[in-house]
Structures are given as structure tokens and as C-alpha cells.
Amino acid sequence: MRRNPLSLAAIPAGVLLLAACGAQPAEQAAEDVELGGGPVQNNLSIVTGGTSGVYYPIGGALRTIIGDNLEGQSASVEATGASVENIRLLGGGDGQLAIVQGDAADQAFTGTGDFEGEPIETYSLAVMYPNVFHAVTLADIAESKGFECFSDVVGNRYSVGDIGSGNEATTNQVFESLEISSKEIELQQLGYAETANALTNNQLDAGSWVVGEGHSGITELGTTEDIAIIEMCDDEREAVVSGYGGYTEHVIEGGTYPGVDEDVDTIAVWNALVVSGEFNEDQAYEITKAMFDNIDQVIGVYGPGEKYLVPETIENSPVPVHPGAVRFYEEQGIEIPADLLPEADSSGDEDAAAEDSDDE
């Protein structure tokens, strides 16, 4: 369920000031900066994820595209704890472009989940590809523990992902949607490599990889161990998809990973390239255009994303589209859904909220 975008006026001034401090003089009040009205930034920090994940090489491709195609502009790629940390870096002015999971962006924009009471406005330049929820274990563990549906992990040792990562945020949202308390699980917070090692060394029963399909870490684990991916059963998928975060149903086709020959039903969440609200409109347009003009460079570092890395995918954006990016998509003849347009004013939100109330 997509929630209505908040207007800038609905965000506390202190939050906007924090978001603006990296790009504006301290004496300039944040509320004086219109959406997309910030200065052009010539040295951009692209915040991504761990070096073994997909975000980091995609960030490298974007760095090259920006440096080669935008005069006077350069970029650097930063390895981070991924989505939640990336959005906080945007909010603090320590990052300018961020690759994030859609559920984390949605939580930040609406001040929920990991951003409860502390919203950080982000706007999308592009939607990239879906991250797929993999509940990974070893085949002998799955058999001994009776892992048939995801909820069977209750009472067992489970890694939700690295601290502050989108992986952790998604897993926690799945638990919440399934009404599973963290107290019902022997919870661990491990990165992908640490999760694989813990499974191999019998220090863990299962763990989440919320990643692009065909992820190298799962593939590598499957070449040395007999792995299994725990299915999310029908009622579980329904509960998660109908809850918060904009999740969709997904099938991991048999043969995607070594030893996993049958299809696995699960859920997925879209990844997005996002910026802060004050990111310069013309610069946002130029970066979005340059990315799609040179999209083969992005596909070159993540081949499975090819069918998704097209302008039309913007309709899956978890947050409103930045005005500069809107201009690019309109030039491509793509109609942005009304609830993703950044110009939505407070009166429009109130009308939409009334309609949502009527639907309930």
C-alpha cells in the first residue's frame, strides 16, 4: 500500500536543516530552499553498501558515467552498511546520491520503522531492480529443524542482516507483518559473509539475504555446501504484501542457485537511486539522463538487472520522483503516477487521505 507523500511543510524544520547543512551555508534556513533548488555539487559522494554486494559496483558504474559525461562533475563511491545508513548520510549531507531499498526509503519519507518520528525526505531519480528476500539455510539444517515455511524459524538462531542495513530493515518488517516478536528468535545481526561463515560453522540456523537474484554470496555458499532457501508460504506472503513497505510477490526459479532445483515462493522490494529534496533540479536531470544514455555500463556490473533497468520501471518508485528526474521521464513519454509527483500539495494529500479513509 503506497502512502501519500508528505509535503515539506509537514517535516520538522530541524530535520530539514540537518539535511541541508552539507550543501548550504549554515545561516541559510532550510525552509528557504525550494524542492530541487539547492546548488550544483561538483564532487558527489555515492553511498552504496558492502563491497561484496551489488550496490557497490553499481555505484562504481555511476561514478564513471558521471565523470565521463557531466562536465566539471566527479563522484566517489563509499562502502556503507547500505540502505538505512545511506539515507541518514543523505539527511546529514554526507552523501549526495544513495542506492537504497524501497522499504527503507518509504520508512524514511513517512517517519516510520527505523525512522520513527525522524523523517528524512528522499526523492528518486531511478528505480533499478528488485531485491529478493532469501531466507537461506543449509539443507541438513532445514531437514532437522523442519523448515517448510518462513515462520518455522521461530525459536531458532537467525541473522537479520548487518546493523543499520536495508537487509535488517526488511527482515524486521517481515517479522512485524507476520506478528513474530524478536524475542521469539535467537537474533543475530551479521553481514552476508559472516552469515555464510556462521551457517558453515554451525553457529546459525538461517539468515536473510535481501539482494538481487543470483547474488554471488549465496552462489558461492552453494558451491561448497548443500543449501536450501526457506519458502514463504501463501498466508505469509499475503500478510507481508498487504502490509507496509511496498513488497511484491516473487518466485526464485529453480536452478538460480546450486542445489536449489525447485521454484521458491518469496517476496521482493524494489531498489532506487535517491537524492535529498534540495538536490539541484538541473543536476538531477543530467544525472538521470546520463545514466540511461549509458545504461549498458550499469548492466555490465549487474547483468540480472537488464530487464528492469529501463525508464518505465520508475512507476515502482517507493517515494516521489525528484523534479529533475520527472523532466527526463516526461521527455521519454512516460507518465509518472500522480502519487509519485513531487508537486503534490497538502490539500491534495488531505483529499487523498480522505479517500483512503473511505476505502477502509
C-alpha positions as a LaTeX table, in Angstrom:
\begin{tabular}{lrrr}
\hline
Residue & $x$ (\AA) & $y$ (\AA) & $z$ (\AA) \\
\hline
Met1 & 0.00 & 0.00 & 0.00 \\
Arg2 & 1.55 & 3.28 & $-1.10$ \\
Arg3 & 1.07 & 6.12 & 1.36 \\
Asn4 & 0.60 & 9.71 & 0.35 \\
Pro5 & 3.77 & 11.82 & 0.17 \\
Leu6 & 4.30 & 14.33 & 2.96 \\
Ser7 & 4.64 & 17.95 & 1.98 \\
Leu8 & 7.81 & 19.76 & 3.01 \\
Ala9 & 5.74 & 21.77 & 5.44 \\
Ala10 & 4.89 & 18.59 & 7.31 \\
Ile11 & 8.54 & 17.87 & 8.15 \\
Pro12 & 10.04 & 19.44 & 11.27 \\
Ala13 & 12.32 & 22.33 & 10.42 \\
Gly14 & 15.18 & 20.79 & 12.40 \\
Val15 & 15.17 & 17.73 & 10.17 \\
Leu16 & 15.29 & 19.84 & 7.02 \\
Leu17 & 18.07 & 21.94 & 8.44 \\
Leu18 & 20.09 & 18.82 & 9.16 \\
Ala19 & 19.52 & 17.59 & 5.64 \\
Ala20 & 20.63 & 20.88 & 4.16 \\
Cys21 & 23.71 & 21.58 & 6.24 \\
Gly22 & 26.08 & 19.69 & 3.95 \\
Ala23 & 25.13 & 21.75 & 0.92 \\
Gln24 & 24.28 & 25.25 & 2.14 \\
Pro25 & 25.74 & 27.98 & 4.34 \\
Ala26 & 24.75 & 27.49 & 7.98 \\
Glu27 & 22.99 & 30.83 & 8.15 \\
Gln28 & 20.58 & 29.88 & 5.34 \\
Ala29 & 17.34 & 28.49 & 6.74 \\
Ala30 & 16.42 & 25.11 & 5.26 \\
Glu31 & 12.84 & 26.14 & 4.64 \\
Asp32 & 14.09 & 28.82 & 2.23 \\
Val33 & 15.33 & 26.14 & $-0.17$ \\
Glu34 & 12.67 & 25.04 & $-2.63$ \\
Leu35 & 12.45 & 21.43 & $-3.74$ \\
Gly36 & 15.30 & 20.94 & $-6.20$ \\
Gly37 & 16.62 & 24.43 & $-5.55$ \\
Gly38 & 19.99 & 23.60 & $-3.99$ \\
Pro39 & 23.33 & 24.46 & $-5.58$ \\
Val40 & 25.08 & 22.23 & $-8.11$ \\
Gln41 & 27.56 & 19.98 & $-6.30$ \\
Asn42 & 30.60 & 19.14 & $-8.35$ \\
Asn43 & 32.05 & 16.41 & $-6.12$ \\
Leu44 & 29.39 & 13.84 & $-5.39$ \\
Ser45 & 29.55 & 11.05 & $-2.83$ \\
Ile46 & 27.64 & 7.93 & $-3.92$ \\
Val47 & 26.75 & 5.87 & $-0.84$ \\
Thr48 & 26.18 & 2.20 & $-1.60$ \\
Gly49 & 26.68 & $-0.93$ & 0.54 \\
Gly50 & 29.27 & $-3.57$ & 1.32 \\
Thr51 & 32.00 & $-4.23$ & $-1.25$ \\
Ser52 & 30.76 & $-7.79$ & $-1.81$ \\
Gly53 & 27.21 & $-6.72$ & $-2.65$ \\
Val54 & 25.57 & $-5.34$ & $-5.81$ \\
Tyr55 & 25.15 & $-1.70$ & $-4.72$ \\
Tyr56 & 28.91 & $-1.06$ & $-4.60$ \\
Pro57 & 29.75 & $-1.99$ & $-8.24$ \\
Ile58 & 26.62 & $-0.18$ & $-9.46$ \\
Gly59 & 27.91 & 2.88 & $-7.61$ \\
Gly60 & 31.21 & 2.42 & $-9.43$ \\
Ala61 & 29.42 & 2.39 & $-12.78$ \\
Leu62 & 27.54 & 5.57 & $-11.86$ \\
Arg63 & 30.79 & 7.22 & $-10.79$ \\
Thr64 & 32.27 & 6.51 & $-14.22$ \\
Ile65 & 29.15 & 7.72 & $-16.04$ \\
Ile66 & 29.12 & 10.99 & $-14.09$ \\
Gly67 & 32.85 & 11.60 & $-14.52$ \\
Asp68 & 32.82 & 10.82 & $-18.25$ \\
Asn69 & 29.62 & 12.59 & $-19.28$ \\
Leu70 & 28.96 & 15.56 & $-16.98$ \\
Glu71 & 31.39 & 18.42 & $-17.47$ \\
Gly72 & 33.10 & 19.59 & $-14.30$ \\
Gln73 & 31.48 & 16.88 & $-12.15$ \\
Ser74 & 33.09 & 13.92 & $-10.42$ \\
Ala75 & 31.96 & 11.30 & $-7.95$ \\
Ser76 & 33.34 & 8.91 & $-5.37$ \\
Val77 & 31.89 & 5.61 & $-4.19$ \\
Glu78 & 31.54 & 4.92 & $-0.47$ \\
Ala79 & 31.10 & 1.45 & 1.05 \\
Thr80 & 28.48 & 1.58 & 3.81 \\
Gly81 & 26.07 & $-0.52$ & 5.85 \\
Ala82 & 23.58 & 0.07 & 2.99 \\
Ser83 & 20.04 & 1.47 & 2.90 \\
Val84 & 19.24 & 2.82 & 6.35 \\
Glu85 & 22.72 & 4.24 & 6.85 \\
Asn86 & 22.70 & 5.66 & 3.31 \\
Ile87 & 19.51 & 7.63 & 3.94 \\
Arg88 & 20.91 & 9.00 & 7.17 \\
Leu89 & 24.03 & 10.05 & 5.28 \\
Leu90 & 21.82 & 11.90 & 2.80 \\
Gly91 & 19.97 & 13.56 & 5.65 \\
Gly92 & 23.24 & 14.70 & 7.22 \\
Gly93 & 24.70 & 16.00 & 3.96 \\
Asp94 & 27.47 & 13.36 & 3.95 \\
Gly95 & 26.17 & 11.67 & 0.81 \\
Gln96 & 24.53 & 13.10 & $-2.29$ \\
Leu97 & 23.42 & 10.01 & $-4.25$ \\
Ala98 & 22.25 & 6.86 & $-2.48$ \\
Ile99 & 21.22 & 3.39 & $-3.61$ \\
Val100 & 18.59 & 2.12 & $-1.20$ \\
Gln101 & 15.85 & $-0.43$ & $-0.78$ \\
Gly102 & 12.39 & 0.91 & $-1.36$ \\
Asp103 & 11.04 & $-0.08$ & 2.03 \\
Ala104 & 13.78 & 1.88 & 3.81 \\
Ala105 & 13.09 & 4.93 & 1.62 \\
Asp106 & 9.37 & 4.63 & 2.34 \\
Gln107 & 10.01 & 4.44 & 6.09 \\
Ala108 & 12.31 & 7.46 & 5.97 \\
Phe109 & 9.86 & 9.57 & 3.98 \\
Thr110 & 6.96 & 8.75 & 6.29 \\
Gly111 & 8.89 & 8.74 & 9.57 \\
Thr112 & 8.13 & 5.11 & 10.39 \\
Gly113 & 10.14 & 1.97 & 11.19 \\
Asp114 & 13.81 & 2.78 & 11.69 \\
Phe115 & 12.96 & 6.47 & 11.16 \\
Glu116 & 10.08 & 6.59 & 13.64 \\
Gly117 & 9.42 & 10.25 & 14.46 \\
Glu118 & 12.50 & 11.36 & 12.49 \\
Pro119 & 11.50 & 11.52 & 8.82 \\
Ile120 & 14.11 & 12.21 & 6.14 \\
Glu121 & 12.74 & 13.21 & 2.75 \\
Thr122 & 14.26 & 11.38 & $-0.20$ \\
Tyr123 & 13.27 & 11.60 & $-3.86$ \\
Ser124 & 14.02 & 9.04 & $-6.54$ \\
Leu125 & 16.00 & 9.57 & $-9.71$ \\
Ala126 & 15.53 & 5.99 & $-10.90$ \\
Val127 & 14.19 & 2.60 & $-9.87$ \\
Met128 & 16.73 & $-0.09$ & $-10.57$ \\
Tyr129 & 15.82 & $-3.73$ & $-9.87$ \\
Pro130 & 14.02 & $-5.77$ & $-7.21$ \\
Asn131 & 15.78 & $-7.09$ & $-4.13$ \\
Val132 & 14.54 & $-10.58$ & $-3.39$ \\
Phe133 & 14.05 & $-11.93$ & 0.13 \\
His134 & 16.13 & $-15.11$ & 0.52 \\
Ala135 & 15.85 & $-17.00$ & 3.83 \\
Val136 & 18.98 & $-19.12$ & 3.42 \\
Thr137 & 19.95 & $-22.19$ & 5.42 \\
Leu138 & 21.80 & $-25.45$ & 4.83 \\
Ala139 & 19.87 & $-28.45$ & 3.56 \\
Asp140 & 20.67 & $-30.62$ & 6.59 \\
Ile141 & 19.61 & $-27.82$ & 8.97 \\
Ala142 & 16.34 & $-27.34$ & 7.06 \\
Glu143 & 15.61 & $-31.04$ & 7.37 \\
Ser144 & 16.49 & $-31.34$ & 11.05 \\
Lys145 & 14.62 & $-28.14$ & 12.03 \\
Gly146 & 11.60 & $-28.80$ & 9.83 \\
Phe147 & 11.89 & $-25.51$ & 7.91 \\
Glu148 & 8.94 & $-25.66$ & 5.49 \\
Cys149 & 7.55 & $-22.11$ & 5.85 \\
Phe150 & 9.38 & $-18.97$ & 6.91 \\
Ser151 & 7.63 & $-18.76$ & 10.28 \\
Asp152 & 9.31 & $-22.05$ & 11.23 \\
Val153 & 12.45 & $-20.05$ & 12.06 \\
Val154 & 10.78 & $-19.04$ & 15.35 \\
Gly155 & 12.83 & $-20.38$ & 18.24 \\
Asn156 & 15.99 & $-20.73$ & 16.14 \\
Arg157 & 19.20 & $-18.78$ & 15.54 \\
Tyr158 & 18.52 & $-16.29$ & 12.76 \\
Ser159 & 20.58 & $-13.44$ & 11.27 \\
Val160 & 18.53 & $-10.42$ & 10.16 \\
Gly161 & 21.49 & $-8.74$ & 8.43 \\
Asp162 & 24.14 & $-6.17$ & 9.21 \\
Ile163 & 23.32 & $-3.44$ & 11.74 \\
Gly164 & 21.65 & $-0.47$ & 10.03 \\
Ser165 & 21.27 & $-2.24$ & 6.70 \\
Gly166 & 18.23 & $-2.43$ & 4.46 \\
Asn167 & 18.51 & $-6.19$ & 4.89 \\
Glu168 & 17.84 & $-5.77$ & 8.60 \\
Ala169 & 15.01 & $-3.28$ & 7.98 \\
Thr170 & 13.25 & $-5.62$ & 5.55 \\
Thr171 & 13.63 & $-8.66$ & 7.79 \\
Asn172 & 12.28 & $-6.74$ & 10.77 \\
Gln173 & 9.31 & $-5.57$ & 8.68 \\
Val174 & 8.63 & $-9.16$ & 7.60 \\
Phe175 & 8.69 & $-10.25$ & 11.24 \\
Glu176 & 6.30 & $-7.44$ & 12.14 \\
Ser177 & 3.90 & $-8.30$ & 9.32 \\
Leu178 & 3.92 & $-11.93$ & 10.45 \\
Glu179 & 3.49 & $-10.86$ & 14.11 \\
Ile180 & 6.77 & $-12.51$ & 15.09 \\
Ser181 & 8.48 & $-10.85$ & 18.03 \\
Ser182 & 12.27 & $-10.52$ & 18.06 \\
Lys183 & 12.12 & $-12.21$ & 21.47 \\
Glu184 & 10.87 & $-15.37$ & 19.76 \\
Ile185 & 14.12 & $-15.69$ & 17.80 \\
Glu186 & 17.78 & $-16.03$ & 18.78 \\
Leu187 & 18.51 & $-12.93$ & 16.73 \\
Gln188 & 21.91 & $-12.12$ & 15.26 \\
Gln189 & 22.99 & $-9.14$ & 13.16 \\
Leu190 & 25.54 & $-10.38$ & 10.66 \\
Gly191 & 26.64 & $-9.26$ & 7.22 \\
Tyr192 & 26.42 & $-11.64$ & 4.27 \\
Ala193 & 29.92 & $-13.12$ & 4.56 \\
Glu194 & 29.56 & $-13.53$ & 8.33 \\
Thr195 & 26.16 & $-15.20$ & 7.87 \\
Ala196 & 27.64 & $-17.70$ & 5.40 \\
Asn197 & 30.51 & $-18.49$ & 7.78 \\
Ala198 & 28.17 & $-18.89$ & 10.74 \\
Leu199 & 25.98 & $-21.33$ & 8.80 \\
Thr200 & 29.02 & $-23.35$ & 7.75 \\
Asn201 & 30.36 & $-23.45$ & 11.32 \\
Asn202 & 27.00 & $-24.45$ & 12.89 \\
Gln203 & 26.71 & $-21.11$ & 14.70 \\
Leu204 & 23.46 & $-20.15$ & 12.94 \\
Asp205 & 20.33 & $-21.88$ & 11.65 \\
Ala206 & 19.28 & $-19.45$ & 8.89 \\
Gly207 & 19.68 & $-15.86$ & 7.75 \\
Ser208 & 18.31 & $-13.25$ & 5.36 \\
Trp209 & 19.86 & $-12.12$ & 2.12 \\
Val210 & 17.66 & $-9.33$ & 0.73 \\
Val211 & 19.56 & $-8.97$ & $-2.51$ \\
Gly212 & 19.36 & $-9.10$ & $-6.28$ \\
Glu213 & 18.57 & $-12.55$ & $-7.61$ \\
Gly214 & 21.67 & $-14.61$ & $-8.38$ \\
His215 & 23.70 & $-12.96$ & $-5.62$ \\
Ser216 & 27.31 & $-14.14$ & $-5.65$ \\
Gly217 & 27.45 & $-14.73$ & $-1.88$ \\
Ile218 & 24.61 & $-17.26$ & $-1.97$ \\
Thr219 & 26.01 & $-18.84$ & $-5.13$ \\
Glu220 & 29.45 & $-19.23$ & $-3.53$ \\
Leu221 & 27.93 & $-20.79$ & $-0.41$ \\
Gly222 & 26.00 & $-23.19$ & $-2.64$ \\
Thr223 & 29.20 & $-24.37$ & $-4.33$ \\
Thr224 & 30.72 & $-25.53$ & $-1.03$ \\
Glu225 & 27.59 & $-26.51$ & 0.96 \\
Asp226 & 24.21 & $-28.03$ & 0.21 \\
Ile227 & 21.94 & $-25.01$ & 0.71 \\
Ala228 & 18.19 & $-24.52$ & 0.98 \\
Ile229 & 16.02 & $-21.42$ & 0.69 \\
Ile230 & 13.05 & $-21.41$ & 3.05 \\
Glu231 & 9.80 & $-20.77$ & 1.24 \\
Met232 & 7.42 & $-18.02$ & 2.30 \\
Cys233 & 4.08 & $-19.82$ & 2.28 \\
Asp234 & 0.85 & $-18.42$ & 0.84 \\
Asp235 & $-0.57$ & $-16.85$ & 4.01 \\
Glu236 & 2.81 & $-15.41$ & 4.90 \\
Arg237 & 3.27 & $-13.74$ & 1.51 \\
Glu238 & $-0.24$ & $-12.34$ & 1.69 \\
Ala239 & 0.42 & $-10.84$ & 5.14 \\
Val240 & 3.70 & $-9.22$ & 4.06 \\
Val241 & 2.47 & $-7.88$ & 0.71 \\
Ser242 & $-0.66$ & $-6.39$ & 2.25 \\
Gly243 & 1.38 & $-4.65$ & 4.98 \\
Tyr244 & 3.82 & $-1.74$ & 4.82 \\
Gly245 & 6.88 & $-1.36$ & 2.61 \\
Gly246 & 5.54 & $-1.83$ & $-0.91$ \\
Tyr247 & 6.53 & $-5.50$ & $-1.20$ \\
Thr248 & 5.51 & $-7.72$ & $-4.10$ \\
Glu249 & 5.30 & $-11.48$ & $-4.51$ \\
His250 & 8.25 & $-13.11$ & $-6.24$ \\
Val251 & 9.40 & $-16.54$ & $-7.37$ \\
Ile252 & 13.05 & $-17.61$ & $-7.30$ \\
Glu253 & 13.19 & $-20.01$ & $-10.21$ \\
Gly254 & 14.70 & $-23.42$ & $-9.68$ \\
Gly255 & 18.31 & $-23.58$ & $-10.82$ \\
Thr256 & 19.10 & $-19.99$ & $-9.86$ \\
Tyr257 & 21.42 & $-21.33$ & $-7.14$ \\
Pro258 & 23.43 & $-24.57$ & $-6.96$ \\
Gly259 & 21.38 & $-27.38$ & $-5.48$ \\
Val260 & 18.12 & $-25.38$ & $-5.30$ \\
Asp261 & 16.26 & $-27.10$ & $-8.12$ \\
Glu262 & 12.66 & $-26.23$ & $-7.26$ \\
Asp263 & 10.96 & $-22.83$ & $-7.50$ \\
Val264 & 10.84 & $-20.92$ & $-4.20$ \\
Asp265 & 7.97 & $-18.53$ & $-3.42$ \\
Thr266 & 9.01 & $-15.37$ & $-1.57$ \\
Ile267 & 8.65 & $-11.57$ & $-1.69$ \\
Ala268 & 10.69 & $-8.73$ & $-3.20$ \\
Val269 & 11.25 & $-4.99$ & $-2.78$ \\
Trp270 & 12.48 & $-2.51$ & $-5.40$ \\
Asn271 & 15.80 & $-0.67$ & $-5.18$ \\
Ala272 & 16.03 & 3.01 & $-6.04$ \\
Leu273 & 18.65 & 5.69 & $-6.69$ \\
Val274 & 17.62 & 8.58 & $-4.45$ \\
Val275 & 18.70 & 12.11 & $-3.52$ \\
Ser276 & 17.64 & 14.64 & $-0.92$ \\
Gly277 & 14.89 & 17.17 & $-1.57$ \\
Glu278 & 17.20 & 20.13 & $-2.15$ \\
Phe279 & 19.37 & 18.32 & $-4.75$ \\
Asn280 & 19.71 & 20.67 & $-7.72$ \\
Glu281 & 16.96 & 20.10 & $-10.31$ \\
Asp282 & 19.12 & 20.54 & $-13.41$ \\
Gln283 & 21.81 & 18.30 & $-11.98$ \\
Ala284 & 19.21 & 15.63 & $-11.14$ \\
Tyr285 & 18.01 & 15.76 & $-14.76$ \\
Glu286 & 21.54 & 15.47 & $-16.15$ \\
Ile287 & 22.47 & 12.51 & $-13.95$ \\
Thr288 & 19.25 & 10.63 & $-14.72$ \\
Lys289 & 19.67 & 11.21 & $-18.46$ \\
Ala290 & 23.36 & 10.25 & $-18.41$ \\
Met291 & 22.58 & 7.06 & $-16.50$ \\
Phe292 & 20.01 & 5.83 & $-19.03$ \\
Asp293 & 22.09 & 7.02 & $-22.01$ \\
Asn294 & 24.88 & 4.79 & $-20.69$ \\
Ile295 & 22.83 & 2.07 & $-19.01$ \\
Asp296 & 24.98 & $-0.66$ & $-20.58$ \\
Gln297 & 27.70 & 0.29 & $-18.09$ \\
Val298 & 25.34 & $-0.46$ & $-15.20$ \\
Ile299 & 24.16 & $-3.70$ & $-16.81$ \\
Gly300 & 27.83 & $-4.62$ & $-17.22$ \\
Val301 & 28.27 & $-4.87$ & $-13.45$ \\
Tyr302 & 24.86 & $-6.44$ & $-12.75$ \\
Gly303 & 23.58 & $-8.44$ & $-15.69$ \\
Pro304 & 20.44 & $-9.84$ & $-13.96$ \\
Gly305 & 19.11 & $-6.28$ & $-13.73$ \\
Glu306 & 18.98 & $-5.77$ & $-17.51$ \\
Lys307 & 15.23 & $-6.35$ & $-17.93$ \\
Tyr308 & 14.49 & $-3.91$ & $-15.08$ \\
Leu309 & 16.95 & $-1.12$ & $-15.92$ \\
Val310 & 14.61 & 0.80 & $-18.21$ \\
Pro311 & 12.93 & 4.19 & $-17.66$ \\
Glu312 & 9.45 & 2.63 & $-17.36$ \\
Thr313 & 10.43 & 0.99 & $-14.07$ \\
Ile314 & 10.07 & 4.39 & $-12.38$ \\
Glu315 & 6.39 & 3.56 & $-11.78$ \\
Asn316 & 7.59 & 1.28 & $-8.95$ \\
Ser317 & 9.24 & 4.16 & $-7.08$ \\
Pro318 & 8.74 & 3.91 & $-3.30$ \\
Val319 & 8.91 & 7.71 & $-2.85$ \\
Pro320 & 8.07 & 10.75 & $-5.02$ \\
Val321 & 10.22 & 11.35 & $-8.08$ \\
His322 & 12.62 & 14.30 & $-7.99$ \\
Pro323 & 11.51 & 17.22 & $-10.22$ \\
Gly324 & 14.65 & 16.97 & $-12.36$ \\
Ala325 & 14.05 & 13.27 & $-12.97$ \\
Val326 & 10.37 & 13.95 & $-13.72$ \\
Arg327 & 11.52 & 16.20 & $-16.57$ \\
Phe328 & 13.62 & 13.36 & $-18.02$ \\
Tyr329 & 10.79 & 10.81 & $-17.84$ \\
Glu330 & 8.32 & 13.21 & $-19.40$ \\
Glu331 & 10.75 & 13.64 & $-22.30$ \\
Gln332 & 10.66 & 9.86 & $-22.70$ \\
Gly333 & 6.87 & 9.94 & $-22.90$ \\
Ile334 & 6.50 & 8.17 & $-19.55$ \\
Glu335 & 3.61 & 9.26 & $-17.37$ \\
Ile336 & 4.53 & 9.44 & $-13.70$ \\
Pro337 & 1.73 & 8.16 & $-11.40$ \\
Ala338 & 0.02 & 11.10 & $-9.67$ \\
Asp339 & 1.00 & 9.94 & $-6.19$ \\
Leu340 & 4.67 & 9.98 & $-7.20$ \\
Leu341 & 4.73 & 13.57 & $-8.45$ \\
Pro342 & 6.67 & 15.84 & $-6.08$ \\
Glu343 & 4.33 & 18.80 & $-6.63$ \\
Ala344 & 1.52 & 17.19 & $-4.59$ \\
Asp345 & 0.43 & 19.88 & $-2.12$ \\
Ser346 & $-1.03$ & 19.47 & 1.32 \\
Ser347 & $-4.61$ & 19.93 & 0.11 \\
Gly348 & $-4.12$ & 17.12 & $-2.36$ \\
Asp349 & $-2.73$ & 14.92 & 0.41 \\
Glu350 & $-5.73$ & 15.68 & 2.59 \\
Asp351 & $-8.11$ & 14.73 & $-0.22$ \\
Ala352 & $-6.20$ & 11.50 & $-0.82$ \\
Ala353 & $-6.19$ & 10.74 & 2.88 \\
Ala354 & $-9.96$ & 11.20 & 2.98 \\
Glu355 & $-10.29$ & 8.76 & 0.06 \\
Asp356 & $-8.07$ & 6.22 & 1.88 \\
Ser357 & $-10.25$ & 6.60 & 4.96 \\
Asp358 & $-13.35$ & 5.93 & 2.87 \\
Asp359 & $-11.71$ & 2.81 & 1.43 \\
Glu360 & $-11.03$ & 1.50 & 4.92 \\
\hline
\end{tabular}
